[in-house]
Amino acid sequence: MSDNTQKSVLEIKGDSFVQLTLHIGEKEFEGAVQQAYLKNRNKLNFPGFRKGRVPRAMVEKQYGKDFFHSDALEFCFQDAFDDACLEHDVDVVSRPDVTKFEASEGGGAEIVVEVFVRPVIEVKDYKGLEYTLRDDDATDDEVMTHIERERERNARIVSVDDRPAKNGDTVVFDFAGYMDGVAFAGGTAQGHELVLGSGSFIEGFEEQIEGKNIDEEFDVNVNFPEAYHAPELAGKPAVFKCKLIEIKQRELPEIDDMFAQEISEFDTLDEYKADLKAKMSERKAEYNKLEIENELADALADKVNDFIPTAMIEAETRRLISLFAESIERQGMDFERYLQMTGQGIDAVVSMYQEPAFKNVKGRLAVDAIVRQENITLTQEEYDAEIERLVTLYEMPMEEFLRAVGNEGLTSIEKDLKGKKALSLIREHAVGKEFGEKESASEK
């Protein structure tokens, strides 16, 4: 700000709760009042003046010197507030609440604002945290489970005519539904395909097709469920007259060298298994690494017992819900529609994410504390390498990337890198325990 008379005063009011008194200089306040006048003059009607032409002095004489002050707050507050936060090195985590705003006798103005700030905490005993040891090697059973899934995906559907239909078959049949001897709308189809055992039809329908042969005609007797979507059918008995047209079954390929050649670049099953096991072990190791980091993050969050401003938890809850909504919409479903289909209200979703949000906030505060307590810094090489990685990831020229993220984004990148180094330090000093050992240690 250009006015050297502008100052601010910080007063601690409670846990992570402060009061800032902002002194707006005469020059800045006069400029803000003038902006307020220019904003509102087209709305003012004064006899003898065209709309928008009435002098400011006349308006203030008619309505008082403070007529434009409330709108002037809009123009002078943010810069003064930002400067005060910078001056007192406070990280605001809630919307500021203006409790006082008045013009000073000698010009200028005073604004009093209350706001929650990020807690500065101390974390103890963060070295030696325990985590559960995990085996990174894929087992033979896991490899075979994967191969069985590939086998299922490569199954052929073939027609059979030497046996009756059984559970798991795909049957093709005609049907016509009757209620009290009268055909009802939507109850008739020709050449319908149905996988027996899939539960696609009314309860008890599919079981009555099992044991039937091709070209056999038969009746299926069922009761529509009470909650059926068509009210005229709900809870009522019906008869479906059916004729079985075709029976098809899944034919699974043999697990042999030929199978390996069809689904991979390898000539033998043993080569395919060895490559699959190596890749699965690599993925398992990455997954286990994330699981250990999450476990240590939870343990670290448990070390934080300080007061956490509600605004921080609410903001993190909103962030998690937003990520959840994006994942739903990536699957092609509107989030509001998803809530309707699942019978959930937004309040239920908020409740679901409050505890994870609370842990996330505590974990981040703990990491910030460790960065400060350990005096973690970055080398220029580490910082440059991360910038290069992000430029490559987003496929942007360096200059364009730097413009896009801005100074605030670069500060965030630096903070994230320090946080990762803090987490690496925690991981380095953590103690792996066999499953069950952690429980017994904590019980002791």
N, C-alpha and C positions, 0 to 999 in steps of 0.2 A: 504494500500500500504506500502511497506517496506521502501521506500526512504523518509526520514524525510524532505528533501528539497522541496518536492512537496507541492504546496499551490494553492489556488484559490482565486479569487477576484470577488465579486458580484457588479454589477452596475445596478440600476433601469433605464430602458430606456423609460418606458411608462406604461400605465395601464396593469398590469399583464404581462409585457414584460421585460425581464431582459437579461443582458449580463454577461456571466461567462468567466473569463480569467483563463485558466488552465495552471499551470506551471508544466511541466513534468520533473522529476528529471533526472540527467545524467544517472544513472543506469537503470531506467525504459525505457528511450528512447533508450539507447544502446541495451537493450533486445528486444525492438520492432523492431528496424532496423535489428537486427540479424534474427528475425522471418520472416521479410519481405524478407530478402536475401534467407533464406531456402525455403520459399514459391516459389520464382521465379527462383532459380538457374537451375532447370531442363529445363527452357525455354531458357536459354542463350547458345549461340554458340560462342566459342572463339577458334581461330586456336591454335592447340597444346594441347588442353585440351579436355578430354572426356566430353560429355554433363552432366551437373550437377556437374562437378569437378572444375570449374573455381573459384579461390579464390575471396572472397568478395572485398578485397583490390584492386585487378586488375580491377574489374568491376567499382568501385568507381573512380579509377584513370582514366579509359577510359571515363566514362560518368558523373563524378562529384559526390561529396560527398552526394548530395541530391537525387541520383538516386532511392533509396529505401524509401525515406521519405513519399511519398504519401501512399504507402502500410503500412508503419509503423504506420500511423494514425489509421489504422484499429485495430492494436494490443494494442495501448496505450490509445485510446480515452475513451472507455466505462467505465473502472475502474476509470479513472480520473474524468469523468463526474459524475458518481454515487457518488463518494466521495465528490465532490463539492456540489451536491444537498443535501447530508446528512449534510455537514458542515454548509450550509446556510439555511437548513430547508425549501427547496422549493419543491413543488409538481408539476412536469413537466406535461403539458397537450398537448404538441405538439412535433413534431419531431425537434430535435436540428438542427440549421442551422450553420455550421462551416463557419465563415467569415474570419478567419486567421489561418494559421498553418505554423510555421517556426521554424527552429532549432536555438537555442541560441548560442552565440559565445563561451561561456564557457562550452558547452555541455548541454544536455537536450533540451527541446522544449517548445514553447508557443502555446496554442490553444485558440482562441477566438470564443465563440459560443453564438448565440442568441436563445432564446426559450421563449415560453409562459408558464406561471405558473398558478396554480389554484388561483383564487382571494380570498383574505381574506376580507370578508365583515362584516358589522354590520347590524343587523336586528332590527328595532324598531317596537313597537306596535304589537307584535305578540301574546300578551295575549288579549283575548276578540274578537278574530276572530268570524265571524258569519257563521252559517250553517243552512240549512233548516231542520226543524223537520220532522221526518218520522214515520209513524205508523208501528210497527213491527208485529202486529197481522194480520194474514191472514183473509180475509173477507169470508163470506159464498159464495159470488159470485165467488171468486177465487177458493174455494174448489170445487164448482160445475163445474167450467170450467175444472179443473183437472180431475174430475170424467167423464165429457163428453169426454175428450180425451181418457181416459181409455176405455170408452164405444165404441168409434170409433175403437180403436185398437183391441177390442174383438168382433167386428162385424162379422157376418157370411155372406158368399156370397151364395145366394140361387137362383135357376132358377125360373122364372115366365113365365106363358104361357097364362094368362087371360087378358092381356092388351098390348097395343103397347109400344114401347121403349120411354123412356123419359130421360131428362137431369139427369145425375148422374148414370144412368145404365151402366153396362158393357155389351157390345153386342159382339157376335161372328158372323162374316159374311165373305162371299167370295166376292172378287172384282176383276175386270179386267179393267185397264185403257186404253182408246183409245184417240188418237189425229188424227183428220181428218179421222176417221174410221179405223185407223191402231193402233194395240196394241203396246205400247212402253215398252222398257226394264225397269224392276223393278216396273211395275205398276200392278202386279198380285199377289194375295195371297189367300190361302185357310184357313178357320178357324181362321181368324185374330181376336184378342181381342182388344177392344177399349172402354175406359171410355168416355162416351158422356159428353162434357163440359170440357174435359181436355186440349183441344187445341193442341192435338198431331198431328192432320192432318191439311191439308191445310184449310185456313179460308173458312168457309161456308160448309165444308164437313160434319161435325158432326151434324149440325143443320138439314140437309136433311135426316138423319137417324131417327131422332125423329119422332114419330107418325107411324112408320112402324111396321108391325106385323111379327111374326115368319113365315118363308117360303115365305114371300113376296119378289118378285123380283122388282127392281126399278133402275132408273138411278140417279146418282149424278153428277151435272154439276158444275164445278169449274174453276177458273183461277189460274194458278200457279203464285206465286209472282215474281216480276221483279228480285229480288235478289236471286232466287232459286239456289241451289248449282249445279244443272245440267243445263248447258247453253242451251241445246237443248229443254228444257221444260220451261225455265224462261219466264214469261209473257204471256204464251200461254193458250188457253182454252182447257179443256179436259173433257171427259165423263167417269165416272166409272160405270160399270154395276155391280150391287150388288145383293146379296141374303142374307137375314137375317136368321141365323141359330138358335141363342139362345139369350135370354135376361136374364141377371142376376142382382140382386139388393142386396144392403147391408142390412142385417137385424140386427138392433141394439138390444142388450139385455135390458131387463127392469132393471131400477135402483132400486134394492130391496135387501133384505137380501141374496138371492141366488147369486146375482151378487157380493156382498161383499165377500161371501165365496169363489167364484171362483178366485178372483183377490187378495185376502189378507188372512191373518191368522185369521181374525175376523169372528164371527158368525152373527153379525147384521150390518146393514148399518149404524146405529147410532154410533156404536163402531168404524167402519172404518172411518167415517167422523171425529170423535173426534181425532183419532190418526193422520189422514191426516192433520187436521188443526194445530195440535201441531207441526208436522214436518215442515209444510210449514211456520209456524210462526218462527220457529228456523232458517230456511234457509233465510227467509226474513230479520230477524234481522242481520244475518251475511252479507247479501248483503247490507243492509242499513248502516252497520258499514263501509264497504268498500267505499260506496258512500259518506258518511260523511268525511272519511279520504281523499278521492280524492278532495272533495269540499274545505276542509281546506288546502290541499296541493296547490290547485290553488290559494287560497287567500294568502297563505304564499309566493308563487312564485311572486305574484303581488307586494309584499313588496320589491323585489329586483330590483333595478334600476341601479346597478353597471354594468360596462363593463364586458361582458362575452366573453372570447376568442372564436373565430370561431371554432377552433380545437375541443373544448369541445362539441359544438353543432353538429359538423360533426360526432364525435365519437358516440354520443348518437343517432343520426339519423341512423347511420350504425347498431347500436345495435337493434333499434326498427325494422328496415327492416329485419334484420336477424331473429328476433323472428317471424315476420310476414311470412317470407319465410318458416320457420320451421313448422308453423301452417298449411300452404298450403300443404307442403310435407307430414305432418302427415295424411292428407286426401287422400293421394295417388296420388297427382298431382305434377309434376315437376314445380318448380317456374317459369322457363323460359317459359314453356308451358302455365302456368296460365297467364302470361303477354301477350302472343300472343293471347290467347282466349278472354281476356278482352279488348284487344286493347290498353293496357297501356304500355308505355315505362318506363324504370327504372327512368328516370328523373321525371316522374309524381309521382312515388312512393316516391322518395326522397322529392319532394315538399310537398306531403301529410303528411310526418312525421317530417318536419322541425319545425313546430310550437309546436307540442307535445314535441319534443326533447328539444326545447328552454325552455319550462315550466319545464320539468323534471330536467334539469341542474340547473335552478334557484331555484327550490324546494330543491334540494340536497345541494346546497350552503347555502341556508337559514337554513336548518337543521344542517349543520356543524357549522354555526355561533351560533345557539342557544345552541348546545352542548358546545361550547367554552364559550359563554356569561353566561350560567347557571352553568358552571363548572360541567357538568354531568359526573359522574363516575359510574363504575360498582363494585358491591360487588363480591367477589370470588364465592359466592353461585350462583349469577345470571349468571356469566360466565360459571361455571361448569355445570349448568342446561342446558344451551344452547348447550354446547358441547355434553352432554348426549343425548339431543333431536336429534341432527343431526346424532350422531352415531346410534341411534335407527332407524331414518328415512332411512338412507342409508344401514342399516343392515351390518355394518362393525365392526370388532374389534377395540377397542380404538386406539391401536398402529398403525394399518393400516390406520385409518382415519387421525391421526395426521401426519403420513408420507405423505399421499396423499395431504392434504391441505397445509402443510408447514407453515413456519413462516408468509409468506405474506398472506396466507389464514386465519390464526388465527387472524392476525391484522385486516383483513377485517371483520371477524365475530364480533370482539370487536367493530369496528366502527359501524357496522349495529345495534348492541344492543344499543349502545349509541344513535343512531339515532331514534330507536324505543322509547326510554325513552323520547327523546325530543318531538316526535310526541304525546306521551301520555300526556306530560305536556301541549302541545298546545290544545289537545282535552279536557283536564281537565278544562282549563280556557276559552274554547270557549263558545259562547252564541248561543243557539238554537232559531231560529225564525220560526214562522208559515209561510207557503207559502204565498207570497205576502207582508209579513211584511218587508222582506229584501229590496224589491224594493222601498217601501215607505221610509224606513230609509235612503237608499242611495240617494234618490231624495232630501230628506231634507238636 
